[in-house]
């Protein structure tokens, strides 16, 4: 049995245990023999995630909202609309917040977290290596679905969203969109309990890859990784230019992840993120909180 999952919350010196929605089922599906056999059918094809997304769009699904808010201890005071007004679970899951709930720093050198989530940073990748897990290395090339040599030996931040989180994501700085593409794939969970098994989530899961450019950071990649239960990754920003804090899109039902990849020498991550990541712990940030600063 895997150990409990702990993380830090910015500004707190104490570790917190993560509440995992559907944890018993997840552990069974990935750690038991019959679960692994069934998982090959459930997670390697999109049909179940599409079905889950469809169910979350039905009016019946709204019955689950109150229970999830209670079980995951979600702060409803931030909601733009009262919980009882959401017609479906997906409407609740992709909810907007009050306008002042997620302020973004005006400092042009500050790179903001694009979403609420648990953050790991890698300040210096080894060549193209993305993330070594139990001896297996995932690569930036696999993540981006192409030769990513400009990002080899660069820096990387992983922002993992959980079902309890606000699921709209935003641009972390000013800039412009150079390229955007969708890569079809599987729908494994992105929870660290699953990553620890050595499954190539970043190279196998469905994802959307955008190549962005900022005057100070240069070119960097913004990747949304789909996961089990994610009905869709929705892009809402149509203009090629963007401002820090503007909404880029949102995830429908499920947990998921955003990965930011920078070229070498472009970003200096915040000290608490470096400290906790080095020790193997994620740090919870809200969208708009400082992720790091453009190197000068």
C-alpha positions in Angstrom: 0.0 0.0 0.0 1.4 3.4 -1.0 2.1 6.0 1.7 -0.1 9.0 2.2 0.6 12.0 0.0 1.9 15.2 1.7 2.5 18.7 0.3 3.3 22.2 1.6 1.0 25.2 1.3 2.8 28.4 0.6 3.3 30.4 3.8 2.9 27.3 6.0 5.8 25.4 7.5 3.7 22.3 8.1 3.0 19.5 5.7 -0.6 18.7 4.8 -2.0 15.4 3.8 -3.8 15.4 0.4 -7.5 14.4 0.3 -7.7 12.2 -2.8 -11.1 11.8 -4.4 -11.8 8.2 -5.2 -8.5 7.1 -3.5 -9.6 3.5 -2.7 -10.6 2.9 -6.4 -7.4 4.5 -7.7 -5.2 2.3 -5.5 -7.2 -0.8 -6.5 -7.0 0.0 -10.2 -3.2 0.6 -10.2 -1.9 -1.6 -7.4 -4.0 -4.8 -7.5 -3.7 -7.5 -10.1 -7.3 -7.5 -11.2 -7.3 -3.7 -11.1 -4.3 -3.5 -13.4 -6.0 -5.9 -15.9 -9.2 -3.8 -15.9 -7.1 -0.6 -16.0 -5.7 -1.5 -19.4 -9.3 -1.1 -20.7 -10.2 1.9 -18.6 -7.2 4.1 -19.0 -5.6 3.3 -22.4 -8.7 4.4 -24.3 -10.7 7.6 -24.2 -14.2 6.0 -24.0 -14.5 6.0 -20.2 -13.2 9.5 -19.7 -15.6 10.7 -22.4 -18.5 8.8 -20.7 -17.5 10.4 -17.3 -17.4 13.8 -19.0 -20.9 13.2 -20.5 -22.3 12.2 -17.2 -20.9 15.3 -15.6 -22.8 17.3 -18.1 -26.2 15.8 -17.1 -28.6 17.5 -14.7 -28.4 14.3 -12.6 -24.8 15.0 -11.8 -25.6 18.1 -9.8 -26.6 15.9 -6.9 -22.8 15.2 -6.4 -21.9 18.8 -5.9 -22.7 19.2 -2.2 -21.0 16.0 -1.3 -17.8 16.9 -3.2 -17.7 20.4 -1.6 -18.0 18.8 1.8 -15.6 15.9 1.3 -12.9 18.0 -0.3 -13.5 21.0 2.0 -13.8 23.5 -0.9 -14.2 27.2 0.0 -17.5 28.3 -1.5 -16.9 32.0 -0.5 -14.7 32.4 -3.6 -17.3 31.2 -6.0 -18.7 33.7 -8.5 -22.1 32.0 -8.2 -23.7 30.1 -5.3 -23.2 26.3 -5.4 -26.9 25.6 -5.7 -27.2 27.5 -9.0 -24.9 25.2 -11.0 -27.0 23.1 -13.3 -24.5 20.3 -13.7 -21.4 18.9 -12.0 -19.2 20.2 -14.9 -20.6 23.7 -14.5 -19.5 23.5 -10.9 -16.1 21.9 -11.7 -15.2 24.6 -14.3 -16.7 27.4 -12.1 -15.5 31.0 -12.3 -14.4 32.8 -9.1 -15.1 36.3 -7.9 -13.0 38.9 -9.8 -10.7 39.6 -7.0 -10.2 36.0 -5.8 -7.0 35.5 -7.9 -4.9 38.7 -8.2 -1.9 38.5 -10.5 1.2 40.6 -9.6 1.8 43.6 -12.0 5.6 43.2 -11.9 6.6 42.3 -15.4 9.6 40.2 -14.2 7.3 38.0 -12.0 6.1 34.8 -13.5 2.7 33.8 -12.0 1.3 30.3 -11.4 -1.1 29.7 -14.2 -3.5 27.8 -12.0 -4.4 26.6 -8.5 -2.2 23.5 -8.0 0.6 21.6 -6.3 3.9 22.7 -7.8 7.2 20.9 -8.4 10.1 22.8 -10.1 13.2 21.5 -11.9 15.7 24.3 -12.2 18.2 22.5 -14.4 17.2 19.5 -16.5 19.8 17.0 -17.5 19.9 17.3 -21.3 16.3 16.4 -22.4 15.3 14.6 -19.2 12.0 15.7 -17.9 11.4 13.7 -14.7 13.1 10.5 -13.4 10.7 8.2 -11.6 12.1 5.0 -10.2 14.9 4.9 -12.7 12.8 5.7 -15.7 13.3 9.1 -17.4 10.5 11.0 -19.2 11.7 13.5 -21.8 10.8 16.9 -23.0 10.7 15.6 -26.5 8.0 13.1 -25.6 6.1 15.8 -23.6 6.1 18.2 -26.6 5.6 15.5 -29.2 8.5 16.7 -31.3 12.2 17.5 -31.2 12.5 20.0 -28.3 16.2 20.7 -28.5 15.9 24.4 -27.6 14.5 23.3 -24.2 17.1 20.6 -23.5 19.0 21.5 -20.2 16.4 24.1 -19.5 14.0 24.5 -16.5 10.5 23.1 -15.9 7.6 23.6 -13.5 4.7 21.1 -13.0 1.4 22.4 -11.6 -0.9 19.5 -10.6 -4.6 20.3 -10.3 -6.8 18.2 -8.0 -10.6 17.8 -8.2 -10.9 20.3 -5.3 -9.1 23.1 -7.2 -10.3 25.9 -9.4 -9.9 24.5 -12.9 -9.5 27.5 -15.1 -6.0 28.3 -16.2 -4.4 31.6 -17.1 -1.4 33.1 -18.8 1.5 33.5 -16.4 2.9 36.6 -18.1 2.4 38.9 -21.1 3.2 37.6 -24.5 2.1 36.0 -27.7 1.1 32.6 -29.0 3.4 31.2 -31.7 1.9 27.7 -32.1 -0.7 25.5 -30.6 -1.5 21.8 -31.2 -3.3 18.8 -29.7 -1.7 15.5 -29.1 -4.1 12.6 -28.7 -3.3 10.0 -26.0 -4.4 8.0 -23.0 -6.1 9.1 -19.7 -3.9 7.9 -16.8 -4.3 9.6 -13.5 -1.6 12.3 -12.9 -1.5 11.7 -9.1 2.0 11.1 -7.7 0.8 7.7 -6.5 0.5 6.7 -10.1 3.7 8.5 -11.3 5.6 6.5 -8.8 4.7 3.4 -10.8 6.8 4.6 -13.7 3.9 5.1 -16.1 4.8 7.6 -18.8 2.0 10.0 -18.1 3.7 13.0 -19.7 4.5 11.1 -22.9 1.3 9.0 -23.2 -1.6 11.2 -22.0 -3.7 13.5 -24.1 -2.3 17.0 -24.0 -2.4 20.4 -25.6 0.9 22.1 -26.4 1.3 25.8 -26.9 4.6 27.5 -27.8 4.5 31.0 -26.3 6.9 34.0 -26.3 7.6 36.7 -23.8 10.0 39.6 -24.2 12.0 38.6 -21.0 11.6 34.8 -20.9 11.9 34.2 -24.6 10.1 31.2 -26.0 8.6 28.7 -23.5 6.1 25.9 -23.7 2.7 25.7 -21.9 1.3 22.2 -21.9 -2.1 21.1 -20.5 -2.0 17.3 -19.7 -5.4 15.5 -19.7 -6.0 12.8 -17.1 -8.6 10.2 -16.1 -12.0 11.7 -16.1 -11.1 14.9 -18.0 -14.0 15.2 -20.5 -12.3 18.0 -22.4 -9.5 20.6 -22.3 -11.2 23.8 -23.5 -9.3 26.7 -25.0 -11.1 30.0 -24.5 -8.5 32.6 -25.6 -8.7 33.3 -29.3 -6.3 36.3 -29.7 -2.6 35.5 -30.5 -1.6 38.2 -28.0 -2.3 37.8 -24.3 -1.8 39.6 -21.0 -0.8 38.2 -17.6 -3.8 36.8 -15.8 -6.0 36.5 -18.8 -7.9 33.2 -19.0 -6.4 30.7 -21.4 -8.9 27.9 -20.9 -10.3 25.3 -18.5 -10.5 21.6 -17.7 -13.8 19.8 -17.5 -14.3 17.1 -14.9 -11.1 15.4 -13.6 -7.7 16.1 -12.1 -5.0 17.3 -14.5 -1.7 19.0 -14.9 0.0 22.0 -16.5 3.7 21.9 -17.4 5.8 25.0 -18.2 9.1 24.4 -20.0 11.7 27.1 -20.3 14.9 27.4 -22.2 18.2 27.4 -20.2 19.0 30.4 -18.0 15.6 32.1 -18.5 13.8 31.6 -15.1 14.7 31.8 -11.4 12.1 29.8 -9.4 10.9 31.0 -6.0 13.0 29.9 -3.1 10.3 27.9 -1.3 9.5 26.0 -4.5 13.2 25.1 -4.9 13.5 24.0 -1.3 10.4 21.9 -1.2 10.9 20.4 -4.6 14.5 19.4 -3.7 13.1 17.5 -0.7 10.5 15.8 -3.0 7.4 17.7 -1.9 5.0 19.8 -3.9 3.9 23.3 -2.8 0.3 24.5 -3.2 0.0 27.8 -5.0 -3.1 29.7 -6.1 -3.3 31.1 -9.6 -1.5 34.4 -9.7 1.0 33.7 -6.9 4.6 34.1 -7.9 6.2 31.0 -9.5 9.5 32.7 -10.2 11.2 35.6 -11.9 12.7 36.2 -15.3 16.5 35.9 -15.1 18.3 39.2 -15.5 
